[in-house]
Each structure stands twice: as C-alpha cells, then as structure tokens.
C-alpha cells in the first residue's frame, strides 16, 4: 500500500512539474506575412498600426513585411514566398497584393486592409461575411463629399481631372465613382491612366491645362507619386483634392480628406487577433472605418493663398490638420 502511494505521489509530482514547465514556457511566436503594393505614408501607417496593435495586445508575433513596389508579378512572388514559409497568417495591404494572396495561398488565413471594394476585387462573396479564409477592412472613400468640398472652395470649377491606375481594381472602381459624381454635378470629367508611378508626372501634364482642378483617389500608384502631381498642378495654378491626408502634409495639395490609415491598421490588427484566437475569417464581415475620429481633413492655406482661393471658415474649423505659413498645426 505504501509503495502504491509512493508511486502515485511521484506521478503527481511529475505531472505538476511538467504543467509548471509548460506554463512557464513562452507562447510560440506566430509568423505574420504582410504584403503591401507600394511604400507610401498611408500604407506604411497601416503596417505600423497592425504591428502596434499586436504588440499592445501581448501577441508574440514576428512580421515578414514585403513591398511589391507596384509590380503585380512581385506581389505574386511574395504570395508564393509566404506559402512556402507556411506563415500563420497573411495580410494584403491594398487590393493587388490581397488578390495575389487569395489567388496563391492555401490553408492560410488572409486579412486584407485598405481595399476599396473587396467584393468587386473577388476577395469576398459579400460585405456581410468573409470568404473562405479571407476577411478584412475596407477604405471605401467618400468621393461625392470630397468633390463637393472642392466645389465649396473653388465654386467656378467646371472640369475635374482624374489620374488613375488602369490595372488597379480599387482605382478603376473609384474612377467610375468620380465619373458618376461629375455627371451628377454637371462637371466635365477628364481622365488619364497610368500603369506605374513613373508615368504619373507625364499623365498630370497631359491634363493640367485642360482642367480646373485635379482629384486624386486612394490609388496607391498615383499617391506614391503625389509630389509629381503637386508639382505639375502648382505650375498650372490649379488645386489638387486628395483622398489621402497621410501623403499630403508635405506637398502642395489644397485639401486632403480621408481615413487615418494608422487607425485602419489598428482595426486590422484587432481582426487578426480574433482570427489567431480561433475565430474563422468566414464569420467576420468586411469592416469599415465609420467613426468621425477615423477621418482626417487637411487644409493647406498656403496653397489656397497662392491660387487666390478663400477656404470657408467652417471647413478650416473642421480640419484636423492645417498648413499655414509653412507650418503644420494638428488639432
């Protein structure tokens, strides 16, 4: 009897010792592959937001961040790399990289971020639910409100110029929306397309003398060359309205109204955590940035002065970022 008790006690101590060792062992780090179509302030902010959200939530993660540099073939190669590495989860920042991940990865959860129309891009079957192993966060832009704001600042605008990437699904969708708004507002829509950022300056030059203003959407290829657009517009003495405040602080853009992409990254990070904790992407609908605090409005009073425009006081008051006398003030 004593011998049996001794054996049971030894087994108990062994189990307790193993359990203690297991509890003390750090959680195995998860590997997250992040593929972004280009590097510019907005998309870089998304990546930073994701990383900070997981860090603040004490998720033991390592990140493999890859940049496709605007090339679809490179995006496909990155997806293949993630598949061979068997990352625990992959993130596609912007439409082309998200599409490459969905077309390549098998058995790996995918989260997209900064994708305008995930349904039309073929990422999910509907906005109400995720696809097989796929869900994410959309950055659908309020095109109509942005153009209406431009018209308040420059009421005599008759012709809107628009530069977009013909191969980028989100850019094509937004171009269609801009065209429709122009039709509703009885404005002439002057479009020109590019396939890479190196073509943006020439594209801007082809329309600059034929329009009263230029509208730039959340087109990653064009936004990455915002300096070229601003330079051409300044010479032609026409304003630029951008949908990306993150990329507009240092350039001569009249106004920029759009999402806080860092906060979008944090929202994407929260979604990633849900999946890592066991929730299936199919159970998570596409999420949108709907809070007033998620949106940022930038007004450049220096550009307005150069163009002889007066920005209405209510718009200046609503702006979270104002550039005046070469200085940036954030409210």
C-alpha positions in Angstrom: 0.0 0.0 0.0 2.8 2.4 0.9 4.5 1.5 -2.3 1.4 2.4 -4.3 1.0 5.7 -2.5 4.7 6.5 -3.2 4.2 5.7 -6.9 1.1 7.9 -7.1 2.8 10.8 -5.3 5.8 10.5 -7.7 3.4 10.6 -10.7 1.6 13.6 -9.3 4.8 15.5 -8.7 5.9 14.6 -12.3 2.6 15.9 -13.8 2.8 19.0 -11.7 6.4 19.6 -12.7 5.5 19.2 -16.4 2.5 21.5 -16.1 4.6 24.2 -14.4 7.3 23.9 -17.0 4.6 24.2 -19.8 3.0 27.2 -18.1 6.4 28.9 -17.8 7.3 28.3 -21.4 6.7 31.3 -23.6 3.9 31.1 -26.2 5.2 30.0 -29.6 5.6 33.1 -31.8 3.2 33.4 -34.8 4.6 34.4 -38.1 2.6 37.0 -40.0 3.4 37.9 -43.6 2.5 41.4 -44.7 2.5 42.3 -48.4 1.9 45.9 -49.4 1.7 47.0 -53.0 3.9 50.1 -52.6 5.6 52.1 -49.8 4.0 55.4 -49.1 2.9 57.1 -45.8 -0.7 55.7 -45.8 0.2 52.1 -46.4 3.2 52.3 -44.1 0.9 53.6 -41.4 -1.4 50.6 -41.9 1.6 48.2 -41.3 2.7 50.2 -38.2 -0.9 50.1 -36.8 -1.0 46.3 -37.2 2.3 45.8 -35.5 1.4 48.2 -32.6 -2.0 46.6 -32.1 -0.5 43.1 -31.8 2.4 44.3 -29.6 0.0 46.2 -27.2 -2.2 43.0 -27.0 0.9 41.0 -26.0 0.7 38.8 -29.1 4.1 37.1 -29.6 4.5 37.7 -33.3 7.2 38.1 -35.9 6.5 40.0 -39.1 7.8 39.4 -42.6 6.9 42.7 -44.3 7.3 42.7 -48.1 6.9 45.5 -50.6 5.8 44.7 -54.2 6.9 48.1 -55.5 3.8 48.4 -57.6 4.5 45.3 -59.6 1.8 42.6 -59.8 4.4 39.8 -60.6 6.3 40.8 -57.5 3.1 40.6 -55.5 2.6 37.0 -56.8 6.1 36.1 -55.9 5.6 37.4 -52.3 2.5 35.3 -52.0 4.4 32.2 -53.1 7.1 33.0 -50.6 4.5 33.2 -47.8 3.0 29.9 -48.9 6.4 28.1 -48.8 7.2 29.6 -45.4 3.8 28.5 -44.2 3.1 31.7 -42.4 0.4 31.6 -39.7 -1.5 34.4 -41.3 -1.0 36.7 -44.3 -2.0 40.4 -44.7 -2.6 42.0 -48.0 -2.3 45.8 -47.8 -4.2 47.3 -50.8 -6.1 45.4 -53.5 -3.4 43.9 -55.8 -1.4 42.3 -53.0 -4.6 41.0 -51.3 -5.7 39.5 -54.7 -2.3 37.8 -55.1 -2.5 36.3 -51.6 -6.1 35.0 -52.2 -5.1 33.5 -55.6 -2.0 31.7 -54.2 -2.3 30.8 -50.5 -4.0 27.5 -49.5 -4.9 26.8 -45.9 -3.6 30.1 -44.6 -5.9 32.8 -43.1 -5.8 36.1 -45.1 -6.7 39.5 -43.9 -6.9 42.4 -46.3 -6.6 46.1 -45.4 -7.0 49.4 -47.3 -9.1 47.6 -50.0 -11.8 49.8 -51.6 -14.3 47.2 -53.0 -13.4 43.7 -51.7 -16.4 42.1 -53.4 -15.7 43.5 -56.9 -12.0 42.6 -56.3 -13.1 39.0 -55.9 -11.8 38.7 -52.3 -15.1 38.0 -50.5 -18.5 36.9 -51.8 -20.3 39.8 -50.0 -19.7 42.5 -47.4 -21.9 40.6 -44.9 -19.4 37.8 -44.4 -15.9 36.7 -45.1 -14.8 34.4 -47.9 -13.1 31.0 -47.3 -10.1 32.0 -45.1 -10.5 35.7 -46.1 -11.8 38.9 -44.5 -10.6 42.4 -43.9 -11.0 46.2 -43.6 -12.2 48.4 -46.4 -11.2 52.0 -47.1 -14.1 52.9 -49.4 -13.7 56.7 -50.0 -16.5 59.3 -49.7 -15.9 60.5 -53.3 -19.0 62.6 -53.6 -18.4 64.5 -50.3 -14.8 65.2 -51.3 -15.7 66.7 -54.6 -18.5 68.7 -53.0 -15.9 70.2 -50.6 -13.6 71.1 -53.6 -16.5 72.9 -55.2 -17.2 74.9 -52.0 -13.6 76.1 -52.0 -13.5 76.7 -55.8 -17.1 77.2 -56.9 -16.2 78.0 -60.5 -14.8 74.6 -61.2 -16.2 73.1 -64.4 -13.7 70.4 -65.3 -12.3 67.8 -63.0 -9.1 66.0 -63.9 -8.5 62.4 -62.6 -5.4 60.2 -62.8 -5.7 56.6 -62.0 -4.0 53.2 -62.5 -5.8 51.1 -65.1 -4.5 47.8 -63.6 -5.5 48.5 -60.0 -9.1 47.3 -59.3 -9.7 49.8 -56.5 -8.6 52.7 -58.7 -10.9 51.6 -61.5 -13.8 51.4 -59.1 -13.1 54.8 -57.7 -12.7 56.3 -61.2 -16.2 55.1 -62.0 -17.5 56.8 -58.9 -15.7 60.1 -59.7 -17.2 60.0 -63.2 -20.7 59.5 -61.8 -20.3 62.3 -59.3 -19.1 64.6 -62.1 -22.1 63.7 -64.2 -24.5 64.5 -61.3 -22.7 67.8 -60.7 -22.7 68.7 -64.4 -18.9 68.7 -64.4 -16.7 67.6 -67.3 -14.7 64.5 -66.3 -11.2 64.5 -67.8 -9.4 61.2 -67.2 -5.9 59.8 -67.9 -4.5 56.4 -66.8 -1.1 55.1 -65.8 0.4 51.7 -65.2 3.3 52.7 -62.9 4.3 55.6 -60.7 7.0 56.8 -63.2 4.1 57.7 -65.6 2.2 59.9 -63.2 4.0 63.2 -63.9 3.5 63.0 -67.6 -0.1 62.0 -67.1 -0.6 65.1 -64.9 1.0 67.2 -67.6 -1.3 65.9 -70.3 -4.5 67.2 -68.4 -3.2 70.1 -66.3 -4.0 72.8 -68.9 -7.4 71.3 -69.7 -8.9 71.1 -66.2 -9.8 73.5 -63.3 -8.8 71.0 -60.6 -7.4 67.5 -60.1 -8.9 64.9 -57.9 -6.7 62.0 -56.6 -8.3 59.0 -55.0 -6.7 56.3 -52.8 -4.9 55.0 -55.8 -1.6 53.6 -54.4 0.4 54.0 -57.6 -0.6 57.6 -58.1 -0.4 58.5 -54.3 3.1 57.2 -54.2 4.0 59.9 -56.9 2.0 62.7 -55.2 5.0 65.0 -55.3 4.9 64.9 -59.1 1.2 65.7 -59.2 1.6 68.6 -56.8 4.5 70.0 -58.8 2.6 69.9 -62.1 -0.6 71.4 -60.5 1.4 74.2 -58.9 2.8 75.3 -62.3 -0.6 75.1 -63.9 -2.1 77.1 -61.0 -4.8 74.5 -60.3 -5.8 72.9 -56.9 -5.5 69.2 -56.0 -8.0 67.5 -53.8 -6.6 64.2 -52.4 -8.3 61.3 -50.6 -5.1 60.6 -48.7 -4.2 63.1 -45.9 -1.1 61.0 -44.9 0.6 61.6 -48.2 -0.4 65.3 -48.5 1.2 67.0 -45.5 4.5 67.9 -47.3 3.2 68.5 -50.8 1.3 71.5 -52.3 -2.1 69.9 -52.1 -5.0 72.2 -51.5 -7.1 69.8 -49.4 -7.0 66.1 -48.4 -9.9 64.3 -46.9 -9.7 60.6 -46.0 -9.0 58.0 -43.4 -6.5 57.8 -40.7 -4.6 54.8 -42.0 -2.8 54.2 -38.8 -6.1 53.7 -37.1 -7.1 51.4 -40.0 -4.0 49.4 -39.2 -5.1 49.1 -35.6 -8.5 47.9 -36.7 -6.9 45.4 -38.9 -4.7 44.2 -36.1 -7.8 43.7 -33.9 -9.3 41.5 -36.6 -6.0 39.5 -36.9 -6.1 38.8 -33.1 -9.7 37.5 -33.4 -8.5 35.0 -36.0 -5.4 34.0 -34.1 -7.7 33.3 -31.1 -9.8 30.9 -33.2 -12.5 32.9 -35.0 -12.8 31.8 -38.6 -12.5 34.6 -41.3 -15.8 33.4 -42.8 -17.5 34.5 -39.7 -16.2 38.1 -39.9 -17.8 40.6 -42.3 -15.9 43.3 -44.0 -15.3 46.2 -41.6 -15.4 49.9 -42.4 -13.9 52.9 -40.7 -17.1 54.7 -39.7 -16.3 56.9 -36.7 -15.7 60.6 -37.1 -12.4 60.2 -35.3 -11.3 57.7 -38.1 -11.3 60.5 -40.7 -8.8 63.3 -41.2 -9.2 66.6 -43.1 -6.1 68.5 -44.1 -6.4 72.1 -45.5 -3.4 73.9 -46.9 -4.0 77.6 -46.6 -0.6 78.4 -48.2 -1.7 76.7 -51.4 -5.1 78.4 -51.2 -3.4 81.8 -51.0 -1.2 81.1 -54.0 -4.2 80.1 -56.0 -6.2 83.2 -54.8 -8.8 81.0 -53.1 -10.6 81.5 -49.8 -11.3 78.4 -47.8 -14.7 78.8 -46.0 -14.3 79.2 -42.2 -16.4 76.1 -41.4 -14.1 73.9 -43.5 -10.9 75.3 -41.8 -12.6 74.8 -38.4 -13.4 71.2 -39.3 -9.9 70.4 -40.4 -7.8 68.3 -38.1 -4.6 69.4 -39.9 -3.9 72.9 -41.2 -0.9 74.1 -43.0 -0.2 77.8 -42.9 3.0 79.9 -43.3 4.9 76.7 -43.9 3.9 75.2 -40.5 1.6 72.3 -39.8 -0.9 72.6 -36.9 -2.8 69.5 -35.7 -5.9 69.9 -33.7 
